[in-house]
Amino acid sequence: MEAYLGKALEFLKTSGWQTGSIAAADALFIYLSSTGVLPELGQSLLLAAWVILFLSTALTVAAIGQSVQVKGKAYFASLAMRQNIRKLEKEFRDQVPYLSGKERQIFGYLLHHRIKTFTADHSGGYAATLIARRYIHYAGVRGQSFDIDECPMLVPDYVWKVLEEDPSNFPYIPDLESGHEAQPWRIHWMAR
């Protein structure tokens, strides 16, 4: 009896497609025996066939349910992320009229040169207010080393999208005071 129970418990370990196949085959077997194509089953065999059908169907539904649950969680997480990005994009769009001339100049430079990632002083220089409002992010990763004046920064996609929609809000004004084009977020050492 223990051997049969051990084999029955092994049935619980089968995958969803296997239990689905067993359920379909068992249902077909019960149907064919009830229509007379196959010999009619006795009461105990018919009861065993129905128990197998019930268990394999339940295991199939459980396997499908788990897969649906995992995919459902992933779908709702991506939906929440997209809603959050739309919210951040709207917040940035609403704040564009309130950006200072220097902030607009920084975005104008980045947009003109098609630069989404750049390096700046660790403090951010003139871009510090943009960093504080999360319109520019630090882009370093854990364990990465860099010079204090070469900190990696990036413009998030939701900000970049708004920049590209209306570049006239972010004029490109090259600063050639020092003989070469200066990066508008850098504070000249003499101005510190």
Number of C-alpha atoms within 10 A of each C-alpha: 6 7 8 9 10 10 11 11 11 10 16 12 11 15 13 21 13 15 24 21 14 18 23 15 13 20 18 12 15 18 13 14 15 14 10 10 10 12 10 14 15 9 9 9 11 15 12 12 18 16 13 18 21 15 17 24 21 16 23 22 15 13 18 16 13 13 13 12 12 11 12 12 12 12 12 11 12 12 12 12 12 12 12 12 16 13 13 16 20 14 12 19 15 10 10 15 10 9 15 11 11 14 19 23 22 23 29 22 21 21 18 15 10 11 13 16 16 15 20 23 19 16 14 24 17 18 21 18 16 17 18 11 10 15 21 22 17 18 15 13 8 6 6 6 10 12 11 12 14 14 18 20 20 18 22 17 13 17 21 20 13 16 21 14 9 9 15 11 17 23 16 18 14 14 14 10 8 8 7 9 11 15 19 22 20 17 16 12 6 5 5 6
